[in-house]
Each structure stands twice: as structure tokens, then as C-alpha cells.
Amino acid sequence: MIQMHDISKRFADYEAIKAVDIEVNEGEIYGIIGASGAGKSTLLRLMNLLEVPDCGEVVVDGKNLMTMKPKQLREARKSMGMIFQHFNLVANLTIYDNVEVCLQLANYPKHRRRERVMECLRFVGLAHLEKQYPQSLSGGQKQRVAIARALANEPKVLLCDEPTSSLDPHTTAEILAVLEEINRTLGVTIVIVSHEMEVIQSICHRVSVMADGSVYKTIELEPKGIPDVDHTPEYFIEKLTGEVSGDA
Ligand SMILES: Nc1ncnc2c1ncn2[C@@H]1O[C@H](COP(=O)(O)OP(=O)(O)OP(=O)(O)O)[C@@H](O)[C@H]1O
């Protein structure tokens, strides 16, 4: 689905990505992990040409993005949704409008937009919040809206840049379940950048370990499944004091 061949990227004198080859198969959940500064986010942003490589080839769904004209590239990007650590919602737009705006930008037929927006919001369980603004939502709800927005144009690929790094363990598990469902039920290929080992281990089929701008090794994984995270007050008290709640 995504082939990157001999990709390099410099920022001024700094070589952030060094001759990377990577292949993401259709239908898989592919992880990218590594230390801070290893080049994970840059590599992800090179996949949809948010960062333009200095050299090399990026082929998505059989098409070479590097040789495309701007209009063709805009078209190709519709098949690649993206979500971010800090959600990147537009603060002065409602939840509905945050999703609809990307349909507008993609010239999605006007008379079908409402149906599509609501379909995406229902998928992430937030149709009832369509009239709210981002500031009144929790972090997990904001990420769900961002996912709905990324799904609106029916992408084949979803690029996720640290999608759970601002969330607590329970909400992380909920968002991972949504991503896993998108992969399983919609067949969307997912690439996840994360520094959290449990995130990668829970849902990824393969993972590349990055170091110093290079892919150090790519490993096949048997996804462990999403952990059942207790977030009751009793759990926190037990962890903090060692006492089982109700004992006191
Ligand atoms: N736009 C930019 N301009 C200059 N340097 C950049 C830019 N983007 C990234 N870099 C540098 O490239 C290197 C790789 O950054 P990148 O964000 O890809 O790493 P990362 O592995 O995702 O790190 P983290 O986990 O901390 O986000 C870092 O040294 C960073 O400072």
C-alpha cells in the first residue's frame, strides 16, 4: 500500500531521515517506534508528502506521489487520513463543522455531506455532540472527532502521529479500540507512530524500530490485544495505598 524507497530528508544541516526503505502492506496496522528525535514523525509526514523528501520515491496505492502535479497530489491525499497527538481541531467550529470542512475541501457532493458527517460521527460514537465546540470535549472525545474527520473522505490509509500520547491509559485503550475497528471493519491500512510500547504491542502487526533517522529493524508482531484498563476510584486508591478499597 505504501512503498518508500531510498527516502532522505534534511532540515538545514541536520539529516533527519537517512535513505530509508519501508513497505506498508495493504490492510495491516504498522507501527513506528523509537527514541525521541529518531525521525518517526518526519517519516510519517513523508508518507503523504506533508514533508517533501530530498530524494527517493513514495508510492501509495500504486501511484508515485513524487511525480504528481499539485492537483493530482491533492486527489491522492484524499485517500490518506491523518490524526495527531494534539487533535488539531478548529476551535471556533462545531464538531459537525470540523468534520464537514474536509468534505468541502474535497468537493464532496453538497447534498450528501450531512449524511456522511453524521455517519462518521456515529462511527466514533459522538453523533449526539454535533453542535458542541471542541473546548467542551474531553481529550478522548476530541481524538474521536479527529478520527471522524480523517475518515470522512473514505481513506484507504490512516496515518496516526502519537494518537494516544496526550491521553490517560483508559482513554488510550478506547482510542486503540476505535483504530482497531477501523482496520478490521473498513479495511483501512493504519500506520501508527508512538513511543509507547504497549500501544504498539496491542494492535500492530509489524513495527519498524527507528534510530538516528534510519530504520534499525522491522519486526513481525502478534498483536497482544487492547488491555482492559481499570479506571475506577477503587483502583487508584489501591495503587496509591496498597489497600483494597472498603478495607479501611
Ligand atoms: N521542521 C523541522 N525543522 C527542523 N528540524 C526538524 C523539523 N522537523 C523535525 N526536525 C528534527 O528532525 C529530527 C527528527 O524529528 P521527529 O519529530 O521526526 O522525531 P521523533 O522521532 O518523532 O521524535 P518525538 O518522539 O520526540 O516526536 C529531530 O531532531 C527534530 O528536531
PDBQT file of the ligand as one rigid body, heavy atoms in Angstrom, charges set to zero:
ROOT
HETATM    1  N1  LIG A 301      10.500  21.201  10.522  1.00  0.00    +0.000 N 
HETATM    2  C1  LIG A 301      11.665  20.900  11.095  1.00  0.00    +0.000 A 
HETATM    3  N2  LIG A 301      12.697  21.773  11.074  1.00  0.00    +0.000 NA
HETATM    4  C2  LIG A 301      13.892  21.461  11.643  1.00  0.00    +0.000 A 
HETATM    5  N3  LIG A 301      14.157  20.291  12.266  1.00  0.00    +0.000 NA
HETATM    6  C3  LIG A 301      13.170  19.400  12.312  1.00  0.00    +0.000 A 
HETATM    7  C4  LIG A 301      11.875  19.643  11.751  1.00  0.00    +0.000 A 
HETATM    8  N4  LIG A 301      11.100  18.547  11.955  1.00  0.00    +0.000 NA
HETATM    9  C5  LIG A 301      11.864  17.670  12.643  1.00  0.00    +0.000 A 
HETATM   10  N5  LIG A 301      13.094  18.161  12.844  1.00  0.00    +0.000 N 
HETATM   11  C6  LIG A 301      14.193  17.480  13.530  1.00  0.00    +0.000 C 
HETATM   12  O1  LIG A 301      14.320  16.183  12.970  1.00  0.00    +0.000 OA
HETATM   13  C7  LIG A 301      14.578  15.213  13.999  1.00  0.00    +0.000 C 
HETATM   14  C8  LIG A 301      13.515  14.139  13.969  1.00  0.00    +0.000 C 
HETATM   15  O2  LIG A 301      12.291  14.715  14.411  1.00  0.00    +0.000 OA
HETATM   16  P1  LIG A 301      10.947  13.877  14.549  1.00  0.00    +0.000 P 
HETATM   17  O3  LIG A 301       9.900  14.791  15.096  1.00  0.00    +0.000 OA
HETATM   18  O4  LIG A 301      10.681  13.168  13.293  1.00  0.00    +0.000 OA
HETATM   19  O5  LIG A 301      11.389  12.806  15.649  1.00  0.00    +0.000 OA
HETATM   20  P2  LIG A 301      10.502  11.812  16.506  1.00  0.00    +0.000 P 
HETATM   21  O6  LIG A 301      11.198  10.506  16.493  1.00  0.00    +0.000 OA
HETATM   22  O7  LIG A 301       9.099  11.849  16.004  1.00  0.00    +0.000 OA
HETATM   23  O8  LIG A 301      10.606  12.480  17.932  1.00  0.00    +0.000 OA
HETATM   24  P3  LIG A 301       9.494  12.697  19.090  1.00  0.00    +0.000 P 
HETATM   25  O9  LIG A 301       9.135  11.317  19.577  1.00  0.00    +0.000 OA
HETATM   26  O10 LIG A 301      10.219  13.499  20.117  1.00  0.00    +0.000 OA
HETATM   27  O11 LIG A 301       8.354  13.425  18.448  1.00  0.00    +0.000 OA
HETATM   28  C9  LIG A 301      14.621  15.975  15.319  1.00  0.00    +0.000 C 
HETATM   29  O12 LIG A 301      15.976  16.247  15.624  1.00  0.00    +0.000 OA
HETATM   30  C10 LIG A 301      13.887  17.273  15.013  1.00  0.00    +0.000 C 
HETATM   31  O13 LIG A 301      14.371  18.335  15.790  1.00  0.00    +0.000 OA
ENDROOT
TORSDOF 0
